[in-house]
Amino acid sequence: MSSHHFVKEQQEPALLILDTAGISFEQIAPLLEWVPTLLVAQEAVPLVISWGIKIDLILAEMDFQQSHYHLLEEQYPVKFLGVQGGKFLDEGLQYLIASKHGAVNIIGLDHLRVFELEPMLEFLDIVVWDGPIRYFPIKNGQFKKWFLDTSLQLHAPEGTLLEVQTPEGNEIVQVKHATFIEVQEGTTIIKGKGIFWIGEFMNA
């Protein structure tokens, strides 16, 4: 086993591309730097191939596999992973867990679906990219990071109370749909009970 192979399968976060709407190659390029295992859902395959990226696994339903069999040769050593009922996300995550990956960046998942991922957080570190915002879960009840002036989205079940501490002071925020907070330059601490998610603009 080469060292490249070891890094590819065990250490770096895998990349799972479900949809490319609103996503540019420039956003994804930094995630490809360490040659992660790359899984792509069938609808996103043509665009990803046009970017010149080597795909490891195509998540595909049977009719797609039959009509795109040529990809196995053209994109060798790509493989198909069979999907039924459009469950591309579920199959991709199950594959990553079974193959002992520890982390994944998911591209093109509606952030409103992140709560579906929480049972998987025991096995995988998950970051979700939805358009220009990167969402990551806070599993231990406290988040702390230094920011320049920016906006953050707080994402949790409706009505969740989170304590936000910034250089400007402390406040209790009740999460509603699309709750954004403005943070000043300095260290921001956010505390809450249970899992909550933070959305960070990546084009800032």
C-alpha positions in Angstrom: 0.0 0.0 0.0 1.5 3.3 -1.0 1.6 6.2 1.4 -0.7 8.1 -1.0 -3.2 5.4 -0.8 -3.1 5.4 3.0 -3.7 9.2 3.2 -6.5 8.9 0.6 -8.5 6.3 2.5 -7.8 7.1 6.2 -6.7 10.5 7.1 -8.2 13.3 4.9 -11.9 14.2 4.9 -13.7 12.5 2.0 -15.6 14.7 -0.4 -19.2 13.8 -1.3 -20.7 15.9 -4.1 -24.5 15.6 -4.2 -25.4 18.7 -6.3 -23.3 21.4 -8.0 -26.0 24.1 -8.2 -24.6 27.3 -6.8 -21.1 25.7 -6.3 -18.1 26.7 -8.3 -14.9 24.8 -8.9 -13.0 27.6 -7.0 -15.0 26.7 -3.8 -14.2 23.1 -4.1 -10.6 23.3 -5.2 -9.1 23.8 -1.6 -10.9 20.6 -0.5 -9.2 18.6 -3.3 -5.7 19.7 -2.3 -4.9 16.4 -0.4 -6.6 14.1 -3.0 -9.6 13.0 -0.9 -11.7 10.0 -1.7 -14.3 11.6 -4.0 -17.9 10.3 -4.2 -20.2 12.0 -6.7 -24.0 11.5 -7.2 -25.0 10.8 -10.7 -26.6 14.2 -11.5 -23.3 16.0 -10.7 -21.0 13.6 -12.6 -20.8 15.5 -16.0 -19.8 18.8 -14.4 -17.3 17.2 -12.0 -15.7 15.4 -14.9 -15.6 18.7 -16.8 -13.5 20.1 -13.9 -10.9 17.5 -14.7 -11.2 15.8 -11.3 -10.8 12.1 -10.9 -13.8 10.5 -9.3 -13.4 7.4 -7.1 -17.0 6.4 -6.7 -20.2 7.3 -8.6 -23.4 7.0 -6.7 -25.8 5.8 -9.3 -29.2 4.1 -9.8 -29.3 1.1 -12.2 -30.5 2.9 -15.3 -27.7 5.5 -15.0 -25.1 2.7 -14.6 -26.4 0.9 -17.7 -26.4 4.0 -19.9 -23.0 5.3 -18.6 -21.1 2.1 -18.5 -18.4 3.7 -20.6 -17.4 5.8 -17.6 -15.8 2.8 -15.9 -13.2 2.7 -18.7 -12.9 6.5 -19.4 -12.6 7.3 -15.7 -10.7 4.2 -14.6 -10.4 3.2 -11.8 -13.8 4.7 -10.9 -16.5 2.4 -9.6 -20.3 2.5 -9.4 -22.0 2.3 -6.0 -25.6 1.2 -6.5 -28.4 3.5 -5.1 -32.1 2.9 -5.0 -34.9 5.4 -4.4 -32.6 8.4 -4.8 -30.8 7.7 -1.4 -27.5 9.1 -2.6 -26.7 10.8 0.8 -27.5 7.7 2.8 -25.5 5.3 0.6 -22.5 7.6 0.4 -22.3 8.0 4.2 -22.8 4.3 4.8 -19.9 3.6 2.4 -17.7 6.1 4.2 -18.4 4.6 7.6 -17.9 1.0 6.3 -14.6 2.0 4.7 -13.4 3.6 8.0 -13.3 7.2 6.9 -13.3 9.6 9.8 -14.6 12.8 8.1 -16.4 14.1 5.1 -17.2 17.4 3.4 -20.7 17.2 1.8 -21.3 19.5 -1.2 -24.8 20.5 -2.3 -26.9 19.4 0.6 -29.8 21.7 1.7 -28.7 22.9 5.2 -32.3 22.3 6.4 -31.4 18.6 6.2 -28.4 18.7 8.5 -30.5 17.3 11.4 -30.8 14.1 9.4 -27.0 13.7 9.7 -26.8 13.8 13.5 -27.1 10.0 14.0 -23.9 9.7 11.8 -21.9 12.2 13.9 -20.9 9.3 16.2 -18.9 7.8 13.3 -18.0 10.7 11.0 -17.0 14.4 11.4 -19.3 16.1 8.9 -19.2 19.5 7.3 -22.0 20.6 4.9 -21.5 23.2 2.1 -24.8 24.8 0.9 -24.0 27.6 -1.5 -21.6 30.1 0.0 -22.1 28.9 3.6 -20.2 26.1 5.3 -22.1 24.4 8.2 -20.5 22.4 10.9 -21.9 20.7 14.0 -21.1 21.6 17.6 -21.3 18.3 19.5 -19.9 19.1 22.9 -22.2 22.1 23.6 -19.6 24.9 23.2 -18.0 26.6 20.2 -15.1 29.1 20.4 -13.3 30.8 17.5 -11.7 34.1 16.6 -13.4 36.0 13.8 -13.0 39.2 11.8 -16.3 41.1 11.6 -18.8 38.7 10.0 -22.2 37.1 10.1 -22.8 33.6 11.4 -26.0 31.5 11.0 -27.2 29.6 14.0 -29.0 26.4 13.0 -30.8 24.2 15.5 -34.3 23.0 16.1 -36.8 25.9 16.2 -36.9 27.5 19.6 -33.5 26.3 20.8 -31.7 28.8 23.1 -28.0 29.5 22.6 -25.8 31.8 24.6 -23.6 34.0 22.5 -20.5 35.7 24.0 -18.7 38.2 21.9 -16.3 41.1 22.7 -19.5 43.3 22.7 -21.1 41.3 25.5 -23.4 38.3 26.1 -26.8 37.5 24.8 -29.3 34.7 24.7 -30.5 33.9 21.1 -33.6 31.9 20.4 -33.1 30.1 17.1 -35.7 30.5 14.4 -35.6 29.9 10.7 -32.4 31.5 9.3 -31.1 33.1 12.5 -28.1 35.2 11.7 -25.9 37.0 14.2 -23.4 39.7 13.6 -20.1 39.2 15.4 -17.3 41.7 15.9 -13.6 41.1 15.4 -12.4 39.0 18.3 -13.3 35.7 20.0 -16.9 34.5 19.8 -18.1 31.7 22.2 -21.5 30.0 21.6 -23.0 27.6 24.1 -26.0 25.4 24.0 -27.5 22.1 25.0 -27.4 19.2 22.6 -26.1 19.4 19.0 -26.3 22.7 17.1 -24.9 23.9 13.8 -23.0 27.0 12.8 -23.0 28.4 9.3 -20.0 30.4 8.2 -19.7 32.4 5.0 -16.8 31.1 3.0 -16.5 34.0 0.5 -16.0 36.5 3.3 
